[in-house]
């Protein structure tokens, strides 16, 4: 049966109000709880580092909240749908709606309208708000959290700067822009053909050049190694200061256009970390779109009146939702490990759970 111009009726407004009201109430409640517990845990850091109250509220927590909302949006969408729909089923409201001539497909209309609102919010946060918020939040953490005072960089940084050419940097200090050691290695057919090594080096972020009082070069020709010592290193390496930071933090602070440009740049370098960057890009869209899949599963699962009431529905629903989140994490690791292309790995959970949603929809009361 094809539905034309369903419009918004009293029933639709009732379901939309219940759906979005429950969702936003659950999100607001958990945010308050998380902020209170986080503030209690971080209080020593705030007091010891003399963090201004205005920065704690505006720079840290206001930028922390969008990230948290988006991380748990799917879970709370699921809980909201199951909670109020199972309550409607337990009170025989679903039976009354279906008995009045409204078919199950038509009843899904306000659910999907509500899911569209949540998806748009989640996409907006993912594509535009969260990258900027993450930049401010990570900057605050670097200044005021004890765990970030020791080092903001990995001790051992290994990056591919050209196809077959890798740079290794040890003990890079962002404040002095210096490192204890750097090696620039070139490989052909899996074997090293040359290397440049220097100790006590300094970095110029504007020219991306490295300088040192002296350096050595090694060239391999078959089993022969040619070793040479040189004075005063001044060489340009195809790497920016941002790429020296932890990659996970770097890509989370990029807007989507910036991330796309960064991925193209890394592909041109032949970087072996492109899959990690693509996981971030595809997740920004795939996770919000999952709202529709989780909504259909929630409605189909909880619209039937069963013994155990809402508790049974919520238990089954949370199990399914956590299995989806776990599946997403496994899919990310498959993509990062190069087992599957990132676009396929990230979208596979949505496709599999879409089939589960369709199966539950066919079993739902009509």
Short mmCIF file of the C-alpha atoms (twelve columns), coordinates in Angstrom:
data_MODEL
# 
_entry.id   MODEL 
# 
loop_
_atom_site.group_PDB 
_atom_site.id 
_atom_site.type_symbol 
_atom_site.label_atom_id 
_atom_site.label_alt_id 
_atom_site.label_comp_id 
_atom_site.label_asym_id 
_atom_site.label_seq_id 
_atom_site.Cartn_x 
_atom_site.Cartn_y 
_atom_site.Cartn_z 
_atom_site.pdbx_PDB_model_num 
ATOM 1   C CA . UNK A 1   0.000  0.000   0.000  1 
ATOM 2   C CA . UNK A 2   1.501  3.303   -1.075 1 
ATOM 3   C CA . UNK A 3   1.079  6.290   1.213  1 
ATOM 4   C CA . UNK A 4   0.686  9.680   -0.432 1 
ATOM 5   C CA . UNK A 5   1.309  12.933  1.412  1 
ATOM 6   C CA . UNK A 6   0.827  11.533  4.908  1 
ATOM 7   C CA . UNK A 7   1.081  14.999  6.448  1 
ATOM 8   C CA . UNK A 8   1.268  15.560  10.204 1 
ATOM 9   C CA . UNK A 9   -1.744 14.613  12.288 1 
ATOM 10  C CA . UNK A 10  -2.544 14.577  15.993 1 
ATOM 11  C CA . UNK A 11  -1.093 11.061  16.292 1 
ATOM 12  C CA . UNK A 12  2.094  12.193  14.539 1 
ATOM 13  C CA . UNK A 13  2.530  15.150  16.868 1 
ATOM 14  C CA . UNK A 14  1.951  12.858  19.843 1 
ATOM 15  C CA . UNK A 15  4.644  10.365  18.744 1 
ATOM 16  C CA . UNK A 16  7.125  13.089  17.716 1 
ATOM 17  C CA . UNK A 17  6.674  14.821  21.073 1 
ATOM 18  C CA . UNK A 18  7.170  11.541  22.932 1 
ATOM 19  C CA . UNK A 19  10.191 10.507  20.812 1 
ATOM 20  C CA . UNK A 20  12.112 13.773  20.848 1 
ATOM 21  C CA . UNK A 21  11.059 14.620  24.397 1 
ATOM 22  C CA . UNK A 22  12.360 11.300  25.731 1 
ATOM 23  C CA . UNK A 23  15.546 11.563  23.639 1 
ATOM 24  C CA . UNK A 24  16.481 15.082  24.732 1 
ATOM 25  C CA . UNK A 25  15.531 14.399  28.365 1 
ATOM 26  C CA . UNK A 26  17.751 11.281  28.427 1 
ATOM 27  C CA . UNK A 27  20.637 13.153  26.775 1 
ATOM 28  C CA . UNK A 28  20.313 16.114  29.171 1 
ATOM 29  C CA . UNK A 29  20.154 13.829  32.200 1 
ATOM 30  C CA . UNK A 30  23.238 11.814  31.273 1 
ATOM 31  C CA . UNK A 31  25.178 14.994  30.372 1 
ATOM 32  C CA . UNK A 32  24.537 16.424  33.844 1 
ATOM 33  C CA . UNK A 33  25.696 13.160  35.455 1 
ATOM 34  C CA . UNK A 34  28.823 12.914  33.282 1 
ATOM 35  C CA . UNK A 35  29.794 16.571  33.816 1 
ATOM 36  C CA . UNK A 36  29.422 16.230  37.598 1 
ATOM 37  C CA . UNK A 37  31.567 13.084  37.720 1 
ATOM 38  C CA . UNK A 38  34.147 14.508  35.294 1 
ATOM 39  C CA . UNK A 39  34.397 17.750  37.278 1 
ATOM 40  C CA . UNK A 40  34.958 15.775  40.476 1 
ATOM 41  C CA . UNK A 41  37.701 13.746  38.793 1 
ATOM 42  C CA . UNK A 42  39.396 16.775  37.232 1 
ATOM 43  C CA . UNK A 43  39.116 19.103  40.235 1 
ATOM 44  C CA . UNK A 44  42.718 18.512  41.325 1 
ATOM 45  C CA . UNK A 45  43.964 19.396  37.833 1 
ATOM 46  C CA . UNK A 46  41.835 22.541  37.718 1 
ATOM 47  C CA . UNK A 47  42.993 23.756  41.129 1 
ATOM 48  C CA . UNK A 48  46.662 22.841  40.731 1 
ATOM 49  C CA . UNK A 49  46.942 24.439  37.275 1 
ATOM 50  C CA . UNK A 50  44.776 27.458  38.286 1 
ATOM 51  C CA . UNK A 51  42.328 26.982  35.414 1 
ATOM 52  C CA . UNK A 52  39.942 29.980  35.228 1 
ATOM 53  C CA . UNK A 53  36.306 29.074  35.921 1 
ATOM 54  C CA . UNK A 54  35.174 30.725  32.678 1 
ATOM 55  C CA . UNK A 55  37.586 28.553  30.658 1 
ATOM 56  C CA . UNK A 56  36.470 25.416  32.479 1 
ATOM 57  C CA . UNK A 57  32.837 26.098  31.591 1 
ATOM 58  C CA . UNK A 58  33.168 27.675  28.135 1 
ATOM 59  C CA . UNK A 59  36.358 26.188  26.673 1 
ATOM 60  C CA . UNK A 60  36.209 22.717  28.180 1 
ATOM 61  C CA . UNK A 61  32.682 21.634  29.080 1 
ATOM 62  C CA . UNK A 62  30.769 23.474  26.360 1 
ATOM 63  C CA . UNK A 63  33.138 21.911  23.823 1 
ATOM 64  C CA . UNK A 64  33.010 18.526  25.559 1 
ATOM 65  C CA . UNK A 65  29.197 18.281  25.474 1 
ATOM 66  C CA . UNK A 66  28.741 18.150  21.641 1 
ATOM 67  C CA . UNK A 67  31.320 15.355  21.405 1 
ATOM 68  C CA . UNK A 68  29.563 13.400  24.136 1 
ATOM 69  C CA . UNK A 69  26.087 13.917  22.629 1 
ATOM 70  C CA . UNK A 70  27.225 12.607  19.273 1 
ATOM 71  C CA . UNK A 71  29.078 9.628   20.751 1 
ATOM 72  C CA . UNK A 72  25.934 8.339   22.454 1 
ATOM 73  C CA . UNK A 73  23.265 9.686   20.108 1 
ATOM 74  C CA . UNK A 74  22.537 6.262   18.591 1 
ATOM 75  C CA . UNK A 75  22.243 4.592   21.983 1 
ATOM 76  C CA . UNK A 76  19.855 7.202   23.358 1 
ATOM 77  C CA . UNK A 77  17.804 7.200   20.170 1 
ATOM 78  C CA . UNK A 78  17.362 3.481   20.623 1 
ATOM 79  C CA . UNK A 79  16.524 3.763   24.318 1 
ATOM 80  C CA . UNK A 80  14.054 6.599   23.685 1 
ATOM 81  C CA . UNK A 81  12.195 4.670   20.965 1 
ATOM 82  C CA . UNK A 82  12.003 1.448   22.964 1 
ATOM 83  C CA . UNK A 83  11.069 3.179   26.222 1 
ATOM 84  C CA . UNK A 84  8.025  5.105   25.061 1 
ATOM 85  C CA . UNK A 85  6.922  2.655   22.332 1 
ATOM 86  C CA . UNK A 86  6.938  -0.334  24.703 1 
ATOM 87  C CA . UNK A 87  4.991  1.783   27.176 1 
ATOM 88  C CA . UNK A 88  2.440  2.529   24.435 1 
ATOM 89  C CA . UNK A 89  2.246  -1.185  23.614 1 
ATOM 90  C CA . UNK A 90  1.840  -2.159  27.275 1 
ATOM 91  C CA . UNK A 91  -1.032 0.334   27.623 1 
ATOM 92  C CA . UNK A 92  -2.631 -1.099  24.432 1 
ATOM 93  C CA . UNK A 93  -2.196 2.213   22.581 1 
ATOM 94  C CA . UNK A 94  -0.483 0.465   19.638 1 
ATOM 95  C CA . UNK A 95  -3.417 -1.938  19.337 1 
ATOM 96  C CA . UNK A 96  -5.845 0.990   19.395 1 
ATOM 97  C CA . UNK A 97  -3.871 2.845   16.704 1 
ATOM 98  C CA . UNK A 98  -3.724 -0.172  14.387 1 
ATOM 99  C CA . UNK A 99  -7.387 -1.022  15.040 1 
ATOM 100 C CA . UNK A 100 -8.425 2.500   14.035 1 
ATOM 101 C CA . UNK A 101 -7.280 1.864   10.454 1 
ATOM 102 C CA . UNK A 102 -3.743 3.298   10.683 1 
ATOM 103 C CA . UNK A 103 -1.391 0.671   9.274  1 
ATOM 104 C CA . UNK A 104 2.032  0.022   10.751 1 
ATOM 105 C CA . UNK A 105 3.874  1.668   7.862  1 
ATOM 106 C CA . UNK A 106 1.872  4.854   8.343  1 
ATOM 107 C CA . UNK A 107 2.603  4.761   12.081 1 
ATOM 108 C CA . UNK A 108 6.344  4.789   11.266 1 
ATOM 109 C CA . UNK A 109 6.043  8.201   9.566  1 
ATOM 110 C CA . UNK A 110 6.422  10.349  12.757 1 
ATOM 111 C CA . UNK A 111 9.196  8.056   13.990 1 
ATOM 112 C CA . UNK A 112 11.216 8.688   10.846 1 
ATOM 113 C CA . UNK A 113 10.500 12.426  10.993 1 
ATOM 114 C CA . UNK A 114 11.933 12.446  14.512 1 
ATOM 115 C CA . UNK A 115 14.874 10.304  13.378 1 
ATOM 116 C CA . UNK A 116 15.513 12.804  10.567 1 
ATOM 117 C CA . UNK A 117 15.700 15.641  13.110 1 
ATOM 118 C CA . UNK A 118 18.225 13.692  15.214 1 
ATOM 119 C CA . UNK A 119 20.215 12.720  12.099 1 
ATOM 120 C CA . UNK A 120 20.448 16.349  10.932 1 
ATOM 121 C CA . UNK A 121 21.594 17.429  14.398 1 
ATOM 122 C CA . UNK A 122 24.170 14.628  14.506 1 
ATOM 123 C CA . UNK A 123 25.454 15.412  11.000 1 
ATOM 124 C CA . UNK A 124 25.744 19.105  11.849 1 
ATOM 125 C CA . UNK A 125 27.708 18.279  14.991 1 
ATOM 126 C CA . UNK A 126 29.947 15.791  13.180 1 
ATOM 127 C CA . UNK A 127 30.702 17.876  10.095 1 
ATOM 128 C CA . UNK A 128 30.915 21.389  11.510 1 
ATOM 129 C CA . UNK A 129 30.691 21.760  15.297 1 
ATOM 130 C CA . UNK A 130 32.689 18.909  16.832 1 
ATOM 131 C CA . UNK A 131 35.997 19.449  14.916 1 
ATOM 132 C CA . UNK A 132 36.147 23.061  16.135 1 
ATOM 133 C CA . UNK A 133 35.032 22.033  19.630 1 
ATOM 134 C CA . UNK A 134 37.673 19.285  19.737 1 
ATOM 135 C CA . UNK A 135 40.416 21.764  18.859 1 
ATOM 136 C CA . UNK A 136 39.469 24.010  21.805 1 
ATOM 137 C CA . UNK A 137 38.944 21.052  24.158 1 
ATOM 138 C CA . UNK A 138 42.294 19.415  23.333 1 
ATOM 139 C CA . UNK A 139 44.077 22.746  23.707 1 
ATOM 140 C CA . UNK A 140 42.528 23.155  27.154 1 
ATOM 141 C CA . UNK A 141 43.522 19.603  28.139 1 
ATOM 142 C CA . UNK A 142 47.108 20.230  27.003 1 
ATOM 143 C CA . UNK A 143 47.332 23.272  29.276 1 
ATOM 144 C CA . UNK A 144 45.541 22.097  32.389 1 
ATOM 145 C CA . UNK A 145 45.532 18.277  32.559 1 
ATOM 146 C CA . UNK A 146 48.454 16.590  34.311 1 
ATOM 147 C CA . UNK A 147 48.536 13.691  31.903 1 
ATOM 148 C CA . UNK A 148 49.207 16.083  29.033 1 
ATOM 149 C CA . UNK A 149 51.979 18.069  30.731 1 
ATOM 150 C CA . UNK A 150 54.677 15.427  30.249 1 
ATOM 151 C CA . UNK A 151 54.350 15.069  26.495 1 
ATOM 152 C CA . UNK A 152 51.973 16.078  23.766 1 
ATOM 153 C CA . UNK A 153 53.729 13.966  21.164 1 
ATOM 154 C CA . UNK A 154 54.509 10.295  20.763 1 
ATOM 155 C CA . UNK A 155 58.094 9.622   21.738 1 
ATOM 156 C CA . UNK A 156 58.667 7.686   18.520 1 
ATOM 157 C CA . UNK A 157 57.137 9.337   15.445 1 
ATOM 158 C CA . UNK A 158 57.237 7.388   12.199 1 
ATOM 159 C CA . UNK A 159 55.693 8.868   9.056  1 
ATOM 160 C CA . UNK A 160 55.827 8.199   5.323  1 
ATOM 161 C CA . UNK A 161 56.702 11.438  3.494  1 
ATOM 162 C CA . UNK A 162 57.016 10.081  -0.058 1 
ATOM 163 C CA . UNK A 163 56.291 6.664   -1.572 1 
ATOM 164 C CA . UNK A 164 59.130 4.520   -0.236 1 
ATOM 165 C CA . UNK A 165 60.577 7.290   1.949  1 
ATOM 166 C CA . UNK A 166 60.015 7.362   5.709  1 
ATOM 167 C CA . UNK A 167 61.047 9.740   8.463  1 
ATOM 168 C CA . UNK A 168 61.650 8.633   12.045 1 
ATOM 169 C CA . UNK A 169 61.762 11.297  14.778 1 
ATOM 170 C CA . UNK A 170 62.506 10.630  18.427 1 
ATOM 171 C CA . UNK A 171 61.685 12.834  21.448 1 
ATOM 172 C CA . UNK A 172 60.169 15.760  19.547 1 
ATOM 173 C CA . UNK A 173 59.459 18.776  21.763 1 
ATOM 174 C CA . UNK A 174 56.733 21.078  20.475 1 
ATOM 175 C CA . UNK A 175 57.800 24.085  22.540 1 
ATOM 176 C CA . UNK A 176 61.460 24.114  21.473 1 
ATOM 177 C CA . UNK A 177 60.664 22.503  18.075 1 
ATOM 178 C CA . UNK A 178 63.568 20.171  18.467 1 
ATOM 179 C CA . UNK A 179 64.164 16.428  18.605 1 
ATOM 180 C CA . UNK A 180 66.944 14.241  19.909 1 
ATOM 181 C CA . UNK A 181 67.218 12.209  16.702 1 
ATOM 182 C CA . UNK A 182 65.911 12.017  13.138 1 
ATOM 183 C CA . UNK A 183 66.385 9.417   10.403 1 
ATOM 184 C CA . UNK A 184 65.231 9.756   6.786  1 
ATOM 185 C CA . UNK A 185 65.121 6.316   5.161  1 
ATOM 186 C CA . UNK A 186 64.492 5.301   1.545  1 
ATOM 187 C CA . UNK A 187 63.369 1.805   0.555  1 
ATOM 188 C CA . UNK A 188 63.134 -0.044  -2.754 1 
ATOM 189 C CA . UNK A 189 61.518 -3.475  -3.046 1 
ATOM 190 C CA . UNK A 190 61.361 -3.725  0.738  1 
ATOM 191 C CA . UNK A 191 65.089 -3.082  1.236  1 
ATOM 192 C CA . UNK A 192 66.716 0.091   2.548  1 
ATOM 193 C CA . UNK A 193 68.856 1.789   -0.117 1 
ATOM 194 C CA . UNK A 194 69.856 4.955   1.763  1 
ATOM 195 C CA . UNK A 195 69.424 6.799   5.031  1 
ATOM 196 C CA . UNK A 196 70.203 10.167  6.559  1 
ATOM 197 C CA . UNK A 197 70.660 10.374  10.351 1 
ATOM 198 C CA . UNK A 198 71.172 13.355  12.634 1 
ATOM 199 C CA . UNK A 199 71.117 14.016  16.383 1 
ATOM 200 C CA . UNK A 200 70.186 17.236  18.191 1 
ATOM 201 C CA . UNK A 201 68.034 18.597  15.376 1 
ATOM 202 C CA . UNK A 202 65.679 21.581  15.252 1 
ATOM 203 C CA . UNK A 203 62.604 22.135  13.090 1 
ATOM 204 C CA . UNK A 204 61.392 25.237  11.230 1 
ATOM 205 C CA . UNK A 205 57.601 24.799  10.723 1 
ATOM 206 C CA . UNK A 206 57.423 27.548  8.082  1 
ATOM 207 C CA . UNK A 207 59.913 25.935  5.701  1 
ATOM 208 C CA . UNK A 208 59.528 22.364  7.064  1 
ATOM 209 C CA . UNK A 209 63.329 22.210  7.139  1 
ATOM 210 C CA . UNK A 210 65.458 20.434  9.739  1 
ATOM 211 C CA . UNK A 211 68.885 21.649  10.823 1 
ATOM 212 C CA . UNK A 212 71.672 20.053  12.867 1 
ATOM 213 C CA . UNK A 213 75.392 20.702  13.448 1 
ATOM 214 C CA . UNK A 214 76.323 17.459  11.677 1 
ATOM 215 C CA . UNK A 215 74.780 14.355  10.142 1 
ATOM 216 C CA . UNK A 216 75.693 11.070  8.502  1 
ATOM 217 C CA . UNK A 217 74.478 9.359   5.339  1 
ATOM 218 C CA . UNK A 218 74.482 5.680   4.552  1 
ATOM 219 C CA . UNK A 219 74.072 4.250   1.049  1 
ATOM 220 C CA . UNK A 220 73.616 0.538   0.378  1 
ATOM 221 C CA . UNK A 221 74.774 -1.004  -2.889 1 
ATOM 222 C CA . UNK A 222 74.222 -4.722  -2.657 1 
ATOM 223 C CA . UNK A 223 76.172 -5.874  0.378  1 
ATOM 224 C CA . UNK A 224 78.314 -2.725  0.355  1 
ATOM 225 C CA . UNK A 225 77.547 0.145   2.724  1 
ATOM 226 C CA . UNK A 226 78.948 3.608   2.001  1 
ATOM 227 C CA . UNK A 227 79.187 5.650   5.206  1 
ATOM 228 C CA . UNK A 228 79.799 9.428   5.071  1 
ATOM 229 C CA . UNK A 229 79.903 12.129  7.722  1 
ATOM 230 C CA . UNK A 230 78.822 15.698  6.909  1 
ATOM 231 C CA . UNK A 231 78.780 19.084  8.578  1 
ATOM 232 C CA . UNK A 232 75.672 21.247  9.095  1 
ATOM 233 C CA . UNK A 233 72.407 19.663  8.061  1 
ATOM 234 C CA . UNK A 234 69.723 21.873  6.475  1 
ATOM 235 C CA . UNK A 235 67.185 19.759  4.631  1 
ATOM 236 C CA . UNK A 236 63.484 20.022  3.801  1 
ATOM 237 C CA . UNK A 237 61.232 17.103  4.755  1 
ATOM 238 C CA . UNK A 238 57.728 16.787  3.323  1 
ATOM 239 C CA . UNK A 239 55.980 16.864  6.699  1 
ATOM 240 C CA . UNK A 240 54.151 19.606  8.618  1 
ATOM 241 C CA . UNK A 241 54.326 20.308  12.348 1 
ATOM 242 C CA . UNK A 242 50.666 19.251  12.674 1 
ATOM 243 C CA . UNK A 243 51.548 15.787  11.349 1 
ATOM 244 C CA . UNK A 244 54.051 15.362  14.182 1 
ATOM 245 C CA . UNK A 245 51.231 15.494  16.721 1 
ATOM 246 C CA . UNK A 246 49.213 12.406  17.565 1 
ATOM 247 C CA . UNK A 247 47.310 11.566  14.406 1 
ATOM 248 C CA . UNK A 248 44.072 10.694  16.215 1 
ATOM 249 C CA . UNK A 249 43.969 14.151  17.798 1 
ATOM 250 C CA . UNK A 250 44.928 15.856  14.547 1 
ATOM 251 C CA . UNK A 251 42.129 14.466  12.371 1 
ATOM 252 C CA . UNK A 252 39.466 14.984  15.049 1 
ATOM 253 C CA . UNK A 253 40.120 18.751  14.949 1 
ATOM 254 C CA . UNK A 254 39.749 19.047  11.157 1 
ATOM 255 C CA . UNK A 255 36.568 20.182  9.453  1 
ATOM 256 C CA . UNK A 256 35.373 17.846  6.729  1 
ATOM 257 C CA . UNK A 257 36.802 19.965  3.856  1 
ATOM 258 C CA . UNK A 258 40.136 20.149  5.724  1 
ATOM 259 C CA . UNK A 259 40.057 16.395  6.322  1 
ATOM 260 C CA . UNK A 260 39.377 15.720  2.627  1 
ATOM 261 C CA . UNK A 261 42.329 17.909  1.618  1 
ATOM 262 C CA . UNK A 262 44.530 16.231  4.215  1 
ATOM 263 C CA . UNK A 263 43.605 12.766  2.921  1 
ATOM 264 C CA . UNK A 264 44.443 13.798  -0.672 1 
ATOM 265 C CA . UNK A 265 47.781 15.143  0.560  1 
ATOM 266 C CA . UNK A 266 48.557 11.943  2.456  1 
ATOM 267 C CA . UNK A 267 47.632 9.813   -0.563 1 
ATOM 268 C CA . UNK A 268 50.064 11.801  -2.689 1 
ATOM 269 C CA . UNK A 269 52.753 11.029  -0.102 1 
ATOM 270 C CA . UNK A 270 51.879 7.362   -0.209 1 
ATOM 271 C CA . UNK A 271 51.130 7.399   3.514  1 
ATOM 272 C CA . UNK A 272 50.258 4.041   5.061  1 
ATOM 273 C CA . UNK A 273 47.840 5.765   7.470  1 
ATOM 274 C CA . UNK A 274 45.291 6.871   4.864  1 
ATOM 275 C CA . UNK A 275 42.864 4.168   6.040  1 
ATOM 276 C CA . UNK A 276 42.871 5.687   9.555  1 
ATOM 277 C CA . UNK A 277 41.943 9.082   8.134  1 
ATOM 278 C CA . UNK A 278 39.231 7.626   5.902  1 
ATOM 279 C CA . UNK A 279 37.651 5.850   8.872  1 
ATOM 280 C CA . UNK A 280 37.173 9.240   10.518 1 
ATOM 281 C CA . UNK A 281 35.704 10.717  7.314  1 
ATOM 282 C CA . UNK A 282 33.168 7.941   6.670  1 
ATOM 283 C CA . UNK A 283 32.200 7.644   10.344 1 
ATOM 284 C CA . UNK A 284 31.059 11.259  10.320 1 
ATOM 285 C CA . UNK A 285 28.232 10.303  7.961  1 
ATOM 286 C CA . UNK A 286 27.630 6.592   8.603  1 
ATOM 287 C CA . UNK A 287 26.988 6.910   12.333 1 
ATOM 288 C CA . UNK A 288 24.288 9.633   12.076 1 
ATOM 289 C CA . UNK A 289 22.547 7.736   9.243  1 
ATOM 290 C CA . UNK A 290 22.358 4.692   11.547 1 
ATOM 291 C CA . UNK A 291 19.688 6.630   13.481 1 
ATOM 292 C CA . UNK A 292 17.083 5.476   10.933 1 
ATOM 293 C CA . UNK A 293 18.155 1.832   11.214 1 
ATOM 294 C CA . UNK A 294 18.131 1.898   15.022 1 
ATOM 295 C CA . UNK A 295 14.752 3.645   15.026 1 
ATOM 296 C CA . UNK A 296 13.166 0.971   12.814 1 
ATOM 297 C CA . UNK A 297 14.643 -1.798  14.989 1 
ATOM 298 C CA . UNK A 298 13.382 -0.090  18.130 1 
ATOM 299 C CA . UNK A 299 9.827  0.425   16.861 1 
ATOM 300 C CA . UNK A 300 9.512  -3.058  15.368 1 
ATOM 301 C CA . UNK A 301 10.892 -4.680  18.504 1 
ATOM 302 C CA . UNK A 302 8.897  -2.775  21.121 1 
ATOM 303 C CA . UNK A 303 5.512  -2.343  19.404 1 
ATOM 304 C CA . UNK A 304 4.343  -5.828  20.412 1 
ATOM 305 C CA . UNK A 305 2.831  -6.316  23.850 1 
ATOM 306 C CA . UNK A 306 4.701  -9.103  25.635 1 
ATOM 307 C CA . UNK A 307 5.161  -10.432 29.142 1 
ATOM 308 C CA . UNK A 308 7.898  -8.495  30.899 1 
ATOM 309 C CA . UNK A 309 6.716  -5.167  29.460 1 
ATOM 310 C CA . UNK A 310 9.154  -2.357  28.793 1 
ATOM 311 C CA . UNK A 311 11.935 -4.031  30.798 1 
ATOM 312 C CA . UNK A 312 12.208 -6.938  28.383 1 
ATOM 313 C CA . UNK A 313 12.127 -4.628  25.354 1 
ATOM 314 C CA . UNK A 314 14.767 -2.331  26.816 1 
ATOM 315 C CA . UNK A 315 16.999 -5.284  27.721 1 
ATOM 316 C CA . UNK A 316 16.827 -6.791  24.231 1 
ATOM 317 C CA . UNK A 317 17.163 -3.364  22.630 1 
ATOM 318 C CA . UNK A 318 20.239 -2.342  24.606 1 
ATOM 319 C CA . UNK A 319 21.849 -5.694  23.799 1 
ATOM 320 C CA . UNK A 320 21.248 -5.102  20.081 1 
ATOM 321 C CA . UNK A 321 22.478 -1.509  20.293 1 
ATOM 322 C CA . UNK A 322 25.685 -2.423  22.109 1 
ATOM 323 C CA . UNK A 323 26.290 -5.234  19.639 1 
ATOM 324 C CA . UNK A 324 25.963 -2.644  16.867 1 
ATOM 325 C CA . UNK A 325 28.483 -0.335  18.568 1 
ATOM 326 C CA . UNK A 326 30.857 -3.278  19.099 1 
ATOM 327 C CA . UNK A 327 30.455 -4.279  15.454 1 
ATOM 328 C CA . UNK A 328 31.279 -0.708  14.424 1 
ATOM 329 C CA . UNK A 329 34.520 -0.837  16.442 1 
ATOM 330 C CA . UNK A 330 35.517 -4.141  14.838 1 
ATOM 331 C CA . UNK A 331 34.739 -2.682  11.395 1 
ATOM 332 C CA . UNK A 332 36.993 0.309   12.136 1 
ATOM 333 C CA . UNK A 333 39.865 -2.008  13.019 1 
ATOM 334 C CA . UNK A 334 39.317 -3.998  9.807  1 
ATOM 335 C CA . UNK A 335 39.567 -0.741  7.849  1 
ATOM 336 C CA . UNK A 336 42.639 0.508   9.728  1 
ATOM 337 C CA . UNK A 337 44.336 -2.847  9.256  1 
ATOM 338 C CA . UNK A 338 43.725 -2.760  5.509  1 
ATOM 339 C CA . UNK A 339 41.589 -5.925  5.577  1 
ATOM 340 C CA . UNK A 340 38.722 -4.112  3.826  1 
ATOM 341 C CA . UNK A 341 38.398 -0.681  2.159  1 
ATOM 342 C CA . UNK A 342 37.337 1.927   4.718  1 
ATOM 343 C CA . UNK A 343 34.101 2.838   2.941  1 
ATOM 344 C CA . UNK A 344 32.966 -0.807  2.920  1 
ATOM 345 C CA . UNK A 345 34.041 -1.552  6.488  1 
ATOM 346 C CA . UNK A 346 32.310 1.494   7.936  1 
ATOM 347 C CA . UNK A 347 29.027 0.930   6.080  1 
ATOM 348 C CA . UNK A 348 28.828 -2.856  6.598  1 
ATOM 349 C CA . UNK A 349 27.335 -2.589  10.148 1 
ATOM 350 C CA . UNK A 350 24.603 -0.262  8.864  1 
ATOM 351 C CA . UNK A 351 23.769 -2.640  6.023  1 
ATOM 352 C CA . UNK A 352 23.697 -5.751  8.228  1 
ATOM 353 C CA . UNK A 353 21.547 -4.085  10.880 1 
ATOM 354 C CA . UNK A 354 19.306 -2.702  8.155  1 
ATOM 355 C CA . UNK A 355 18.512 -6.321  7.211  1 
ATOM 356 C CA . UNK A 356 17.845 -7.059  10.903 1 
ATOM 357 C CA . UNK A 357 15.551 -4.025  11.010 1 
ATOM 358 C CA . UNK A 358 13.635 -5.218  7.924  1 
ATOM 359 C CA . UNK A 359 13.247 -8.695  9.421  1 
ATOM 360 C CA . UNK A 360 11.880 -7.263  12.693 1 
ATOM 361 C CA . UNK A 361 9.616  -4.937  10.700 1 
ATOM 362 C CA . UNK A 362 8.098  -7.929  8.878  1 
ATOM 363 C CA . UNK A 363 7.480  -9.598  12.255 1 
ATOM 364 C CA . UNK A 364 5.990  -6.502  13.875 1 
ATOM 365 C CA . UNK A 365 2.217  -6.355  14.514 1 
ATOM 366 C CA . UNK A 366 0.366  -5.006  11.494 1 
# 
